[in-house]
Amino acid sequence: MRTARFRRPGTDTGGAAAIAAGAAIGTANALARLVSLIASLVALVIVAGIAFVVLKANMGNSVVSSIHDAAKFLAGPFDGLFKLHDHRLGVAINWGIAALVYLFVGRLVVRLLRRY
């Protein structure tokens, strides 16, 4: 015959710890998704900027100009990494490296967040 075990209220900390651990994991996963989204959007803006330069888009257009300026700002540290005679090829290579670095670092941060 089984007997029921009764505990005093407040003595069972296993449930509270499990809830807190679950909340921490959920927060880390949400933060990882946010970092992944931001890194992907940054890379997308840079790739769009590359496409506008390579395809000689009309920089007088406000949409093209805005995306180009944002891409130039985001790829700024990598601009001029390689000096080439062809400006469009130089932009494609330098900004492409910037997009890859943003994606790589974003993935690294996501991995670290999901590790714990």
C-alpha positions as a Python dict, from the first residue, in 0.01 Angstrom:
ca = {
    (1, 'M'): (0, 0, 0),
    (2, 'R'): (135, 339, -93),
    (3, 'T'): (139, 627, 142),
    (4, 'A'): (107, 986, 37),
    (5, 'R'): (399, 1213, 112),
    (6, 'F'): (325, 1561, 225),
    (7, 'R'): (576, 1842, 225),
    (8, 'R'): (561, 2174, 388),
    (9, 'P'): (486, 2462, 151),
    (10, 'G'): (800, 2635, 30),
    (11, 'T'): (1031, 2338, 77),
    (12, 'D'): (1011, 2212, -281),
    (13, 'T'): (1269, 2427, -462),
    (14, 'G'): (1316, 2188, -753),
    (15, 'G'): (1010, 2319, -933),
    (16, 'A'): (1107, 2683, -890),
    (17, 'A'): (1461, 2613, -1007),
    (18, 'A'): (1331, 2431, -1312),
    (19, 'I'): (1102, 2722, -1396),
    (20, 'A'): (1388, 2971, -1358),
    (21, 'A'): (1619, 2755, -1572),
    (22, 'G'): (1350, 2724, -1839),
    (23, 'A'): (1299, 3100, -1841),
    (24, 'A'): (1674, 3161, -1875),
    (25, 'I'): (1699, 2917, -2165),
    (26, 'G'): (1397, 3076, -2332),
    (27, 'T'): (1550, 3422, -2295),
    (28, 'A'): (1884, 3305, -2435),
    (29, 'N'): (1708, 3144, -2733),
    (30, 'A'): (1507, 3460, -2800),
    (31, 'L'): (1822, 3669, -2781),
    (32, 'A'): (1999, 3425, -3014),
    (33, 'R'): (1717, 3459, -3269),
    (34, 'L'): (1736, 3838, -3244),
    (35, 'V'): (2115, 3837, -3301),
    (36, 'S'): (2072, 3604, -3598),
    (37, 'L'): (1804, 3828, -3747),
    (38, 'I'): (2013, 4143, -3706),
    (39, 'A'): (2324, 3983, -3858),
    (40, 'S'): (2120, 3856, -4152),
    (41, 'L'): (1960, 4197, -4211),
    (42, 'V'): (2298, 4372, -4198),
    (43, 'A'): (2440, 4125, -4451),
    (44, 'L'): (2132, 4172, -4671),
    (45, 'V'): (2174, 4551, -4672),
    (46, 'I'): (2542, 4516, -4762),
    (47, 'V'): (2465, 4271, -5044),
    (48, 'A'): (2197, 4506, -5177),
    (49, 'G'): (2452, 4789, -5168),
    (50, 'I'): (2698, 4574, -5363),
    (51, 'A'): (2432, 4499, -5621),
    (52, 'F'): (2349, 4868, -5660),
    (53, 'V'): (2714, 4961, -5716),
    (54, 'V'): (2794, 4672, -5950),
    (55, 'L'): (2479, 4719, -6157),
    (56, 'K'): (2523, 5100, -6165),
    (57, 'A'): (2190, 5180, -6003),
    (58, 'N'): (2060, 5536, -6014),
    (59, 'M'): (2203, 5698, -5699),
    (60, 'G'): (1959, 5985, -5747),
    (61, 'N'): (1679, 5751, -5639),
    (62, 'S'): (1607, 5796, -5269),
    (63, 'V'): (1565, 5421, -5197),
    (64, 'V'): (1887, 5329, -5377),
    (65, 'S'): (2073, 5615, -5211),
    (66, 'S'): (1949, 5524, -4863),
    (67, 'I'): (2041, 5156, -4895),
    (68, 'H'): (2378, 5244, -5049),
    (69, 'D'): (2457, 5486, -4765),
    (70, 'A'): (2357, 5229, -4502),
    (71, 'A'): (2569, 4961, -4672),
    (72, 'K'): (2864, 5199, -4697),
    (73, 'F'): (2835, 5279, -4326),
    (74, 'L'): (2806, 4912, -4223),
    (75, 'A'): (3097, 4807, -4445),
    (76, 'G'): (3305, 5110, -4347),
    (77, 'P'): (3580, 4925, -4157),
    (78, 'F'): (3633, 4699, -4459),
    (79, 'D'): (3616, 4970, -4724),
    (80, 'G'): (3955, 5002, -4889),
    (81, 'L'): (4077, 4667, -4758),
    (82, 'F'): (4185, 4583, -5111),
    (83, 'K'): (4270, 4863, -5354),
    (84, 'L'): (4170, 4766, -5705),
    (85, 'H'): (4166, 4968, -6026),
    (86, 'D'): (3804, 4875, -6093),
    (87, 'H'): (3593, 5055, -5831),
    (88, 'R'): (3294, 4823, -5871),
    (89, 'L'): (3507, 4511, -5824),
    (90, 'G'): (3675, 4666, -5521),
    (91, 'V'): (3338, 4743, -5363),
    (92, 'A'): (3213, 4393, -5437),
    (93, 'I'): (3517, 4228, -5277),
    (94, 'N'): (3557, 4459, -4975),
    (95, 'W'): (3189, 4484, -4891),
    (96, 'G'): (3142, 4112, -4959),
    (97, 'I'): (3407, 4037, -4699),
    (98, 'A'): (3223, 4267, -4458),
    (99, 'A'): (2895, 4080, -4515),
    (100, 'L'): (3066, 3746, -4456),
    (101, 'V'): (3231, 3873, -4136),
    (102, 'Y'): (2897, 4000, -4003),
    (103, 'L'): (2736, 3663, -4075),
    (104, 'F'): (3027, 3471, -3920),
    (105, 'V'): (3035, 3680, -3603),
    (106, 'G'): (2656, 3665, -3577),
    (107, 'R'): (2664, 3286, -3603),
    (108, 'L'): (2939, 3269, -3342),
    (109, 'V'): (2739, 3480, -3097),
    (110, 'V'): (2426, 3270, -3163),
    (111, 'R'): (2621, 2952, -3093),
    (112, 'L'): (2755, 3093, -2768),
    (113, 'L'): (2407, 3202, -2657),
    (114, 'R'): (2253, 2865, -2732),
    (115, 'R'): (2535, 2679, -2565),
    (116, 'Y'): (2413, 2759, -2216),
}
